[in-house]
Amino acid sequence: MNQQNHRRYRSPSRLLAILLMVVASVAVILLSGVWYNTARQPQLTVHGTSTPVEGTRPIPFTQEDAEAYGLEAASRTLDASGTPTGYLLITAATGYRSRIRVQTVFAEDRRTVVSLRVLYQQETEYLGTRITGEEFQAQFAGRLAPLRLWTVPGEGSPVDGLSGSTVSSQAVVKAVNGGYRFLQQHDGL
């Protein structure tokens, strides 16, 4: 009986099936990694034209820039041929409960917001955390900086804040405006 069980598990068709399952599993893992990286590739879309961001080139900045503008990282965005297409800035501002980190992509004109993504926040659950929602973030695309909340009088393109989380919404606007001011002060980038 023991030899019979031993032969059953060592049959060539069984080994082939196991080998195929291992190969298929590895292929699925590798392909999902490729799909994930391709799906997350940022796109610059300004006035209906979409340009993939193939790479970035870091922009040096000083500690004074970091403090004055809330700047944490600055880069030029590049297309596949290495031609600059815009600017990618990571800035931060203080929200209601936490420091909010925002990634903003500006067009080549240094004023048009192409996209915005909240990278980090620890705001109040169900209120301030809504700044990470697609609807809130999507409204920034195509706006001309500087920005302001609708409820705040003054100059700038108005954006809708989130009811119940005005401080968090204002921090996102402040972070975007910090990046915009950095670009305006450094026109030789």
Stockholm file with secondary structure:
# STOCKHOLM 1.0

chainA/1-189         MNQQNHRRYRSPSRLLAILLMVVASVAVILLSGVWYNTARQPQLTVHGTSTPVEGTRPIPFTQEDAEAYGLEAASRTLDASGTPTGYLLITAATGYRSRIRVQTVFAEDRRTVVSLRVLYQQETEYLGTRITGEEFQAQFAGRLAPLRLWTVPGEGSPVDGLSGSTVSSQAVVKAVNGGYRFLQQHDGL
#=GR chainA/1-189 SS CHHHHHHHHTCHHHHHHHHHHHHHHHHHHHHHHHHHHHHTCCEEEETTEEEECCEEEECCCCHHHHHHHCEEEEEEEECTTSCEEEEEEEEEEECSSSEEEEEEEEETTSSBEEEEEEEECCCCTTTGGGGGSHHHHHTTTTCBSSEEETTSCSSSEEECCCTTCHHHHHHHHHHHHHHHHHHHHCTTC
#=GC SS_cons         CHHHHHHHHTCHHHHHHHHHHHHHHHHHHHHHHHHHHHHTCCEEEETTEEEECCEEEECCCCHHHHHHHCEEEEEEEECTTSCEEEEEEEEEEECSSSEEEEEEEEETTSSBEEEEEEEECCCCTTTGGGGGSHHHHHTTTTCBSSEEETTSCSSSEEECCCTTCHHHHHHHHHHHHHHHHHHHHCTTC
//
